[in-house]
Amino acid sequence: MLKRFLDTHQTEAGCDEAGRGCLAGPVTAAAVILPPDYHHPLLNDSKQMTQRNRETLRTEIEKEAISFSVAFMDNLQVDELNVLKASLLGMHRALGGLQFRPDRILVDGNRFYPYQNIPHSCMVKGDATYLAIAAASVLAKTYRDEHMLALHREYNGYGWDRNKGYPTRQHRMAIATLGITKYHRRTFNLTNTQLELPFR
């Protein structure tokens, strides 16, 4: 059972991101404020859920949340800032999209930049501990997966409909054969011969 609150007397927003370890596409961040009595038997860390269950929960969370917001940091921003800074800025943008100001921010992971003087708590494996962070992880993951499917229709040789931009063997082989696209993160180690890759 995931915990509902860190502090029952405060309005808490859960934050998480998806896509930090990818070779292509954006980092996607989400922030969610759930109602005090929210419960759903499927809600867990999004990485432990099936795609079907994540899609079911996305609809449920969007319907039941007090407020939610999703933000994208594209590959150019990831290259410019580095992936950690892009992830944290993405969380800030997601928080800025909420309709209500939370009393506390619950963040998955161990790093966060203070946001508008709102107290925050970082938690390793927070998406497997607190409902609001788990809900944010579901939104970040499903929105990013949907975005990568759209990019796959533009560049269909990289298997983004399956690997979602992560560094699978198929993805690396496609990069070596086809070169890199405008959606690849050029500061990442795309292959062992990165400097010789053609650009599409």
Secondary structure, 3 states (H helix, E strand, C coil): CCECCCCCCCCEEEEEEECCCCCECCEEEEEEECCCCCCCCCCCCHHHCCHHHHHHHHHHHHHHCCEEEEEEECHHHHHHHCHHHHHHHHHHHHHHCCCCCCCEEEEECCCCCCECCECEEEECCHHHCEHHHHHHHHHHHHHHHHHHHHHHHHCCCCCHHHHCCCCCHHHHHHHHHHCECCCECCCCCCCCCHHHCCEC
